[in-house]
Amino acid sequence: MTYRRFVSMGVCWAVIAWPATTLAWRGGPPPYRNGGIAANGTSCRLCHGSTIGGGSVQILGAPSNYVLNRIYDLSVRVADNSKAGAGFEVSAESPTGVFLGTMIVSDPVHTDHPFGETGFVAHTGAGVDNAVANWIAMGRSATYNFQWRAPATASGPVTFYAAGNAINNNFSNSGDIIYLTNVTAQPTACLAGDVNGSESVDGDDVGPFVRVLINGSIDAIELCAADLNTDGVVDMEDAKLLVNLLIGL
């Protein structure tokens, strides 16, 4: 569908498309409104204006270095002491605006892919209602959760772009404040099987591998080296590959 015009009401959007007219309500923003490269820098400020506020939007949980094919738990938090609720939109993009990895809707009640555009995750109507209902209890903020699966093949840096709409809940685009942010994750470079970081694969990697297999790890390079088949998890399939590498030495 080609979007011709977006008219916003609070966090409600009327979307006028040719030849049909589609109404997108409080249930979610149109895609390509988060200030990212794919959106050519366009954001919710197109309808809500560029008023500067004292709040913020944050992308939480994004790795400094990502491991291929690994799933990450991420959040967008919008805060503003002067407002009453919030919505959001987020994407993960290459330096040229290509969507990278997979945006996963892990909370289908409060989030969704806006207009079916899987390159984005955004709020739903239930998400905004929940934000308004719990705004004060949550420190005048709202947090939306989702997941991102890193690309399965080497793809370079990934930048997450997020827009947060702090609303006054008057069902109009007046009085709302749009906050924008982004954070970049770099790919992890590793030698498959070199779990101890010695720049070679040998028997000394067995102990560290077993530790990661049993206990997990938060170290991106260690995880990268232990995930020999790059499927996003360290399991017995990786153990078999490590044994094959060691036998072949």
C-alpha positions as CSV (number, residue, x, y, z in Angstrom):
1,M,0.0,0.0,0.0
2,T,1.2,3.5,-0.8
3,Y,0.8,6.0,2.0
4,R,-0.3,9.4,0.7
5,R,-1.0,11.2,3.9
6,F,-1.0,10.7,7.7
7,V,-3.1,12.7,10.1
8,S,-2.4,12.0,13.7
9,M,-4.7,12.3,16.7
10,G,-2.7,11.7,19.9
11,V,-1.3,8.4,19.0
12,C,-4.0,7.8,16.5
13,W,-3.4,8.1,12.8
14,A,-5.8,8.4,9.9
15,V,-4.0,7.0,6.8
16,I,-5.3,8.2,3.5
17,A,-4.1,5.9,0.7
18,W,-5.0,5.7,-3.0
19,P,-7.4,4.3,-4.0
20,A,-8.9,3.2,-0.6
21,T,-9.0,5.0,2.7
22,T,-7.7,3.1,5.7
23,L,-8.1,4.2,9.3
24,A,-5.2,3.4,11.7
25,W,-6.3,4.4,15.2
26,R,-4.7,4.5,18.6
27,G,-3.7,0.9,17.8
28,G,-0.4,2.0,16.1
29,P,1.5,4.4,14.0
30,P,2.3,4.1,10.3
31,P,5.7,2.6,9.6
32,Y,8.6,4.7,8.5
33,R,8.1,7.3,11.3
34,N,11.0,6.6,13.6
35,G,13.7,8.9,12.3
36,G,15.7,6.1,10.7
37,I,17.5,6.0,7.4
38,A,14.9,3.8,5.9
39,A,12.4,6.5,6.7
40,N,14.7,9.2,5.2
41,G,14.8,10.8,8.6
42,T,11.0,11.2,8.8
43,S,9.5,10.8,12.3
44,C,6.3,11.3,14.2
45,R,7.4,15.0,14.4
46,L,5.8,15.3,10.9
47,C,2.4,15.5,12.6
48,H,3.3,16.2,16.2
49,G,5.8,19.0,15.7
50,S,9.3,19.5,17.0
51,T,8.7,20.8,20.5
52,I,11.6,20.1,22.8
53,G,10.7,18.4,26.1
54,G,12.4,17.3,29.3
55,G,11.8,13.6,28.8
56,S,13.6,10.9,26.8
57,V,13.4,7.7,24.8
58,Q,15.9,4.9,25.4
59,I,16.7,1.7,23.6
60,L,17.6,-0.9,26.3
61,G,19.4,-4.2,25.9
62,A,21.0,-3.5,22.6
63,P,24.4,-5.3,22.5
64,S,27.6,-3.4,21.8
65,N,28.6,-6.4,19.7
66,Y,26.1,-8.9,18.3
67,V,26.6,-12.6,17.6
68,L,25.2,-13.9,14.3
69,N,21.7,-15.4,14.5
70,R,21.4,-14.8,18.3
71,I,18.1,-13.5,19.8
72,Y,18.3,-10.4,22.0
73,D,15.7,-9.1,24.4
74,L,15.3,-5.4,23.9
75,S,13.1,-2.6,25.2
76,V,12.1,0.9,24.3
77,R,11.4,3.2,27.3
78,V,9.7,6.5,27.0
79,A,9.7,8.9,30.0
80,D,8.3,12.4,30.5
81,N,7.2,13.9,33.8
82,S,4.8,16.3,32.1
83,K,2.8,13.7,30.0
84,A,0.3,10.9,30.6
85,G,1.4,8.0,28.4
86,A,3.5,7.0,25.4
87,G,3.8,5.1,22.2
88,F,6.8,4.1,20.1
89,E,8.3,2.7,16.9
90,V,11.7,1.0,16.4
91,S,13.7,-0.6,13.6
92,A,17.1,-2.2,13.0
93,E,19.0,-0.9,10.0
94,S,22.2,-0.9,8.0
95,P,24.1,2.3,7.3
96,T,22.2,2.5,4.0
97,G,18.7,1.9,5.5
98,V,18.4,-1.9,4.8
99,F,16.5,-3.7,7.6
100,L,18.9,-6.2,9.3
101,G,18.0,-9.2,11.4
102,T,14.5,-10.0,12.4
103,M,12.2,-7.8,14.6
104,I,10.2,-10.2,16.8
105,V,6.9,-9.3,18.4
106,S,7.4,-11.0,21.8
107,D,4.5,-9.1,23.5
108,P,1.6,-9.3,20.9
109,V,-0.8,-7.6,23.3
110,H,1.1,-4.3,23.6
111,T,3.2,-4.4,20.4
112,D,2.9,-5.3,16.7
113,H,4.4,-4.8,13.3
114,P,2.7,-1.6,12.2
115,F,0.6,-2.1,9.0
116,G,2.3,-5.5,8.7
117,E,5.7,-3.9,8.0
118,T,8.0,-6.5,9.7
119,G,11.0,-4.1,9.7
120,F,9.4,-2.2,12.6
121,V,7.8,-2.9,16.0
122,A,5.4,-0.4,17.4
123,H,2.8,0.0,20.1
124,T,-0.8,-1.3,19.9
125,G,-3.9,0.3,21.3
126,A,-3.7,-1.9,24.3
127,G,-0.1,-0.9,24.7
128,V,-1.0,2.8,24.9
129,D,-3.9,2.1,27.2
130,N,-1.6,0.1,29.5
131,A,1.0,3.0,29.4
132,V,-1.6,5.5,30.4
133,A,-3.0,3.3,33.2
134,N,0.4,2.6,34.7
135,W,2.2,5.9,33.8
136,I,2.5,7.2,37.3
137,A,3.2,3.8,38.9
138,M,6.1,3.3,36.4
139,G,7.7,6.6,37.3
140,R,5.9,8.5,34.5
141,S,7.3,6.2,31.9
142,A,6.3,3.3,29.7
143,T,8.5,0.4,28.6
144,Y,7.7,-1.7,25.6
145,N,9.5,-5.1,25.1
146,F,10.4,-6.9,21.9
147,Q,13.2,-9.2,20.5
148,W,15.6,-9.0,17.7
149,R,17.4,-11.9,16.0
150,A,20.7,-10.8,14.7
151,P,21.5,-11.5,11.0
152,A,22.6,-15.0,10.1
153,T,25.4,-13.8,8.0
154,A,28.0,-11.1,8.3
155,S,26.2,-7.8,7.8
156,G,28.3,-5.0,9.3
157,P,27.0,-2.5,11.9
158,V,23.3,-2.5,12.9
159,T,21.7,0.7,14.2
160,F,18.5,0.7,16.1
161,Y,16.3,3.8,15.6
162,A,13.5,4.6,18.0
163,A,10.8,7.3,18.2
164,G,8.9,7.7,21.4
165,N,5.7,9.7,21.5
166,A,5.0,11.1,25.0
167,I,1.3,12.0,24.9
168,N,-1.0,14.2,27.0
169,N,-3.9,11.7,26.1
170,N,-6.2,14.4,24.7
171,F,-6.7,12.4,21.5
172,S,-5.2,15.2,19.4
173,N,-1.7,15.7,18.0
174,S,-1.4,18.9,20.0
175,G,0.6,18.8,23.2
176,D,2.5,15.6,22.5
177,I,6.4,15.5,22.4
178,I,8.4,13.2,20.1
179,Y,11.7,11.9,21.3
180,L,14.3,10.3,19.0
181,T,17.3,8.1,19.7
182,N,19.5,5.5,18.1
183,V,22.2,3.0,19.1
184,T,24.6,1.0,17.0
185,A,25.7,-2.6,17.5
186,Q,28.9,-3.8,15.8
187,P,29.3,-7.4,14.5
188,T,31.5,-9.7,16.6
189,A,34.6,-11.1,15.0
190,C,35.8,-14.4,16.3
191,L,37.6,-17.6,15.4
192,A,35.2,-20.5,15.5
193,G,36.2,-22.8,18.4
194,D,38.7,-20.3,20.0
195,V,36.6,-20.0,23.1
196,N,39.6,-19.0,25.3
197,G,40.7,-16.2,23.0
198,S,44.2,-17.5,22.4
199,E,43.9,-17.0,18.6
200,S,44.2,-20.7,18.0
201,V,41.9,-23.8,18.4
202,D,43.3,-26.5,20.7
203,G,42.6,-28.6,23.7
204,D,42.7,-25.5,26.0
205,D,39.4,-24.4,24.4
206,V,37.5,-27.5,25.7
207,G,37.2,-26.3,29.3
208,P,35.9,-22.8,28.4
209,F,33.6,-24.4,25.9
210,V,32.1,-26.7,28.5
211,R,31.6,-23.8,30.8
212,V,29.7,-21.8,28.2
213,L,27.7,-24.9,27.2
214,I,26.6,-25.4,30.8
215,N,26.4,-21.9,32.2
216,G,26.0,-19.6,29.2
217,S,28.0,-16.4,28.9
218,I,27.5,-12.7,28.4
219,D,30.8,-12.2,26.5
220,A,30.0,-11.7,22.8
221,I,33.3,-12.9,21.4
222,E,33.2,-16.0,23.7
223,L,29.7,-16.8,22.5
224,C,30.6,-16.3,18.9
225,A,33.5,-18.7,19.2
226,A,31.5,-21.3,21.0
227,D,28.5,-21.2,18.6
228,L,30.4,-23.0,15.9
229,N,27.4,-23.6,13.7
230,T,26.1,-20.0,14.1
231,D,22.6,-21.0,14.9
232,G,22.3,-18.6,17.8
233,V,22.6,-21.2,20.6
234,V,25.5,-23.1,22.1
235,D,24.6,-26.8,22.4
236,M,25.8,-30.4,21.7
237,E,25.8,-29.7,18.0
238,D,28.6,-27.1,18.6
239,A,30.4,-29.6,20.8
240,K,30.5,-32.1,18.0
241,L,31.9,-29.5,15.6
242,L,34.6,-28.6,18.2
243,V,35.6,-32.2,18.6
244,N,35.9,-32.5,14.8
245,L,38.1,-29.5,14.7
246,L,40.3,-30.9,17.4
247,I,40.5,-34.3,15.8
248,G,41.6,-32.6,12.5
249,L,44.5,-30.8,14.2
